[in-house]
Amino acid sequence: MDYKNAGVDNEAGYKAVELMKEHIAGTMRKEVLTDIGGFSGAFSMEAFKTMEQPTLVSGTDGVGTKLKVAFEMDKHDTIGIDCVAMCVNDIACAGGEPLFFLDYIACGKNEPEKIARIVSGVAEGCKQSNAALIGGETAEMPGFYPVDEYDLAGFAVGIVDRKNMITGKTIAPGDVLVGIASSGIHSNGYSLVRKVFEMKRTSLERTYESLGGKSLGETLLTPTVIYVKALRSVKEGGVTIKGCSHITGGGFYENIPRMLHDGVRAQIQADSYPIPPIFDMLAKEGDIAKEMMYNTYNMGIGMLLAVDAADADKTVELVKQSGQQAYIIGEVVAGDKGVTLV
């Protein structure tokens, strides 16, 4: 008896590392001091000494049960983008710039080519956010995960000068709410999605005119938008972002109040922007009430910014220049902390 007979193939692990190195190389930054394969990743902070109060911000998250769609479709090259997005968007939401990222993949059987495809998506997400992929772990756990399944999680660290942190403390009645469009469901609420739609490949491969001719599976696997570049564009354009909310699990009702302080309320005009058709399809097929949809999903808005009214139009234009779509979708009013949809 040996480790391989017990279900853990060290040789497959070595091969996976070699296959993923080409993807990782494209994420490197000059501050990275170590190569992939060591016991830890090192990142120099020398370049940030000029900040008055350099402050580290961090985020960690996983992809959740969206992975079940990837398993059924046997498509593994985009969910890594989701993993990175869920971490770096939280960092950007605080005003930070992502510096580096680490991933963790736990699987029932290490298939090097599949692991490399997963990491290719992680690397793409890192490129989009200018974060270096400086390390990670692939754990082969036979008997714990089915041989054809895995879990994926990540951890990111960013930096911001403390004076430039986005805290929401200065939000005031009259401020305008600018929503940046999502690409669809992103990476939250898939336990409900999987209850509504049949998770069989034949069903997932069916195309729908309402989904722009795309298949249901392709639509559900659309990667989460990474908003780092868009927020950087707004800040570099001279706009002060007073508050920022990453719309993830819990939708509007849970996430938007997280950027508010007592005495102010977000008033959202629900028909002020286009809602991706997958949400209408999901609501109809699952007989899901409107309030529950907004309490579970991003409903087409992945990031919400609170800015001074005088900066609203400029903010929309700066986001568009970054390659994303943005809309003025509401305003801040006096009242109990919370959200009102009108």
C-alpha positions in Angstrom: 0.0 0.0 0.0 1.2 3.5 -0.8 -0.2 7.0 -1.0 -1.2 6.6 -4.7 -3.2 3.5 -3.9 -4.9 5.5 -1.1 -6.1 7.9 -3.8 -3.6 10.7 -3.7 -1.3 11.0 -6.8 1.7 13.2 -6.0 2.9 13.0 -9.6 -0.4 14.4 -10.8 0.1 17.3 -8.4 3.5 18.0 -9.8 2.2 17.9 -13.4 -0.7 20.3 -12.5 1.8 22.8 -11.1 3.8 22.7 -14.3 0.7 23.1 -16.5 -0.5 26.1 -14.5 2.8 28.0 -14.5 2.2 29.5 -17.9 -1.0 31.0 -16.8 0.4 32.3 -13.5 3.4 34.0 -15.3 1.1 36.5 -17.0 -0.1 37.8 -13.6 3.3 38.8 -12.1 4.0 42.3 -10.8 7.4 43.7 -10.1 6.8 43.5 -6.4 6.6 39.7 -6.4 9.8 38.3 -4.8 9.2 34.5 -5.1 8.5 31.9 -7.7 5.5 29.5 -7.7 6.3 26.2 -6.0 7.8 27.5 -2.8 6.2 27.3 0.7 4.9 30.9 0.6 4.6 33.9 -1.6 6.5 37.1 -0.9 5.5 40.6 -2.0 7.5 43.8 -1.5 5.8 46.8 0.1 8.7 49.1 -0.8 6.7 50.9 -3.6 4.0 52.0 -1.1 6.1 53.9 1.4 5.1 57.2 -0.1 1.5 56.7 1.2 0.8 58.7 4.4 -0.9 55.7 6.0 -0.6 52.6 3.9 -3.5 50.3 4.9 -3.9 46.7 3.9 -7.4 45.5 2.9 -8.3 41.9 2.4 -11.0 39.7 1.0 -11.8 36.0 0.9 -14.6 34.1 -0.8 -15.4 31.1 -2.9 -17.5 30.4 -6.0 -20.3 28.5 -4.2 -22.7 26.1 -5.8 -22.2 27.8 -9.2 -19.5 25.1 -9.4 -22.3 22.5 -9.9 -23.2 24.1 -13.2 -19.5 24.0 -14.3 -19.4 20.3 -13.3 -22.5 19.5 -15.4 -21.3 21.5 -18.4 -17.7 20.2 -18.0 -16.5 23.8 -18.4 -13.9 24.9 -15.9 -12.0 27.8 -17.5 -14.2 30.7 -16.2 -15.2 29.9 -12.6 -11.7 31.1 -11.5 -12.7 34.6 -12.7 -15.7 34.4 -10.3 -13.4 33.4 -7.4 -11.1 36.3 -8.0 -14.0 38.7 -8.6 -15.7 37.9 -5.3 -12.5 38.8 -3.4 -11.1 41.8 -5.3 -14.4 43.5 -5.8 -14.7 43.6 -2.0 -11.3 45.2 -1.8 -12.1 47.8 -4.5 -15.4 48.5 -2.6 -13.2 49.8 0.3 -11.2 52.0 -2.0 -8.3 49.5 -2.2 -6.1 48.3 -5.1 -5.6 44.6 -5.2 -2.0 43.5 -4.9 -2.0 39.7 -4.8 -4.2 36.6 -4.8 -3.9 33.0 -3.6 -6.3 30.2 -4.5 -7.3 26.9 -2.9 -8.6 24.0 -4.9 -9.8 20.9 -3.1 -10.7 17.9 -5.3 -11.6 14.3 -5.2 -9.1 13.4 -7.9 -6.3 15.6 -9.2 -6.7 15.7 -13.0 -3.8 18.1 -14.0 -5.4 19.3 -17.2 -8.7 20.2 -15.4 -6.8 21.9 -12.5 -4.8 23.9 -15.1 -8.1 25.0 -16.8 -9.4 26.2 -13.4 -6.2 28.1 -12.7 -6.3 29.7 -16.2 -9.6 31.4 -15.1 -8.0 32.5 -11.8 -5.1 33.9 -13.7 -7.5 35.8 -16.1 -9.3 37.3 -13.1 -5.9 38.4 -11.6 -5.0 40.0 -14.9 -8.3 41.9 -15.0 -7.7 43.2 -11.5 -3.9 43.7 -11.8 -3.3 41.3 -8.9 -0.4 38.9 -8.9 -1.2 35.2 -8.4 1.6 34.5 -6.0 0.6 31.1 -4.6 -2.1 28.6 -3.8 -2.9 25.0 -2.8 -4.4 22.0 -4.6 -5.6 19.4 -2.1 -6.5 16.0 -3.4 -9.0 14.5 -0.9 -10.3 11.1 -2.1 -13.4 10.0 -0.2 -14.2 13.5 0.8 -15.1 14.9 -2.6 -16.5 12.9 -5.5 -13.7 12.1 -8.1 -15.2 14.6 -10.6 -15.9 17.5 -8.3 -13.9 20.2 -6.5 -14.2 23.3 -4.4 -12.6 26.6 -5.2 -11.9 29.5 -2.8 -9.5 32.4 -2.8 -7.9 35.2 -0.7 -6.8 38.6 -1.8 -4.8 41.5 -0.3 -4.9 45.1 -1.5 -3.7 48.5 -0.3 -5.1 52.0 0.1 -3.9 55.1 1.8 -6.2 55.4 4.9 -7.4 58.8 3.9 -8.8 57.4 0.7 -10.8 54.6 2.1 -14.4 54.4 1.1 -16.3 54.3 4.4 -19.8 55.8 3.7 -19.4 58.2 6.6 -20.0 61.3 4.4 -23.0 60.1 2.5 -25.8 62.7 2.8 -29.3 63.2 1.5 -29.3 64.4 -2.0 -26.3 62.2 -3.1 -26.9 60.2 -6.2 -26.7 56.4 -6.6 -24.8 55.2 -9.7 -25.2 51.5 -10.5 -22.6 49.6 -12.5 -24.1 46.8 -14.6 -23.6 43.1 -13.7 -23.1 40.4 -16.3 -26.0 38.4 -14.9 -26.3 36.3 -11.8 -22.6 36.5 -11.0 -21.8 34.0 -8.2 -24.6 34.1 -5.6 -27.9 32.5 -5.2 -27.2 29.3 -7.2 -28.7 27.1 -4.6 -32.1 28.6 -5.6 -31.1 28.6 -9.3 -30.5 24.9 -9.1 -33.9 24.3 -7.5 -35.6 26.3 -10.4 -33.7 24.9 -13.4 -33.0 21.3 -14.2 -29.3 20.7 -13.7 -28.9 18.2 -16.5 -26.6 18.9 -19.5 -29.4 18.5 -22.0 -31.4 21.2 -20.3 -28.4 23.4 -19.7 -27.4 23.2 -23.4 -30.9 24.4 -24.6 -30.7 27.8 -26.2 -33.2 30.6 -25.7 -34.0 33.6 -27.8 -34.7 35.6 -24.7 -31.1 34.9 -23.6 -29.7 36.3 -26.8 -29.5 32.9 -28.4 -27.2 31.6 -25.7 -27.8 28.4 -23.8 -29.0 28.4 -20.3 -25.7 26.8 -19.1 -23.6 29.4 -20.9 -25.7 32.2 -19.4 -25.4 30.8 -15.9 -21.7 30.4 -16.2 -21.1 34.0 -17.4 -18.2 35.2 -15.2 -18.7 37.8 -12.5 -17.7 41.3 -13.5 -14.5 42.6 -12.0 -15.0 46.2 -11.1 -11.5 47.2 -10.1 -10.7 49.1 -13.3 -14.1 50.9 -13.3 -13.6 52.2 -9.7 -10.0 53.2 -10.5 -11.3 55.2 -13.5 -13.8 57.0 -11.3 -11.2 57.9 -8.6 -8.6 58.9 -11.2 -11.2 61.1 -12.9 -11.4 63.2 -9.7 -14.7 61.9 -8.3 -15.0 61.2 -4.6 -16.8 57.9 -4.1 -18.6 58.5 -0.8 -20.0 55.0 -0.4 -19.7 51.7 -2.3 -21.7 48.5 -2.2 -20.8 45.2 -3.9 -24.1 43.5 -4.6 -23.6 39.9 -3.8 -25.6 37.3 -1.8 -28.5 39.1 -0.1 -29.1 41.4 -3.1 -30.1 45.0 -2.7 -31.8 44.7 0.7 -28.8 43.2 2.5 -25.8 44.8 0.7 -26.8 48.4 0.1 -27.4 49.3 3.8 -23.8 48.1 4.5 -22.5 51.3 3.0 -25.0 53.6 4.8 -24.9 55.2 8.2 -27.9 55.8 10.5 -30.2 58.6 9.2 -29.9 58.0 5.5 -31.7 55.7 3.2 -31.2 54.5 -0.4 -34.1 55.1 -2.7 -33.8 53.0 -5.9 -35.8 53.5 -9.1 -36.3 49.9 -10.2 -37.1 50.7 -13.8 -34.1 53.0 -14.3 -31.8 50.5 -15.9 -32.1 47.3 -18.0 -32.4 44.0 -16.0 -30.7 41.0 -17.7 -33.3 38.6 -19.0 -32.0 35.7 -17.0 -33.6 37.3 -13.9 -37.0 37.5 -15.5 -36.7 33.9 -16.6 -35.6 32.8 -13.2 -38.5 34.6 -11.4 -41.1 33.2 -13.8 -39.9 29.6 -13.8 -39.5 29.6 -10.1 -42.5 31.7 -9.2 -40.2 33.9 -7.1 -41.7 37.1 -5.7 -40.1 40.4 -6.7 -39.0 41.2 -3.2 -37.3 37.9 -2.9 -35.5 38.4 -6.2 -34.1 41.8 -4.9 -33.3 40.1 -1.6 -31.2 37.3 -3.2 -29.7 38.6 -6.5 -27.9 41.6 -7.9 -30.8 42.2 -10.4 -28.4 43.7 -13.0 -26.4 46.0 -10.7 -23.1 44.5 -9.4 -21.7 47.6 -7.8 -23.4 50.7 -6.4 -21.7 54.0 -5.8 -22.9 57.0 -3.8 -21.5 60.3 -5.2 -22.3 64.0 -4.9 -25.1 65.0 -7.3 -22.7 67.2 -9.2 -20.5 64.3 -10.0 -23.3 61.8 -11.1 -23.1 62.3 -14.9 -19.3 62.4 -14.8 -19.2 59.1 -12.8 -21.4 57.4 -15.4 -19.1 58.6 -18.2 -15.9 57.6 -16.4 -17.3 54.1 -15.8 -18.2 53.8 -19.5 -14.7 54.9 -20.5 -13.4 51.9 -18.4 -15.5 49.5 -20.5 -18.4 49.0 -18.2 -22.0 50.3 -18.3 -23.4 52.5 -15.6 -26.7 54.1 -14.8 -28.1 56.7 -12.4 -30.6 54.5 -10.5 -31.5 56.4 -7.4 -30.7 58.8 -4.6 -30.0 59.1 -0.9 -32.8 60.4 1.2 -33.2 61.1 4.9 -34.8 58.2 6.9 -34.1 54.9 8.6 -31.1 53.1 7.2 -32.3 50.7 4.5 -33.5 50.5 0.9 -36.7 51.6 -0.8 -37.6 50.4 -4.3 -39.9 52.7 -6.2 
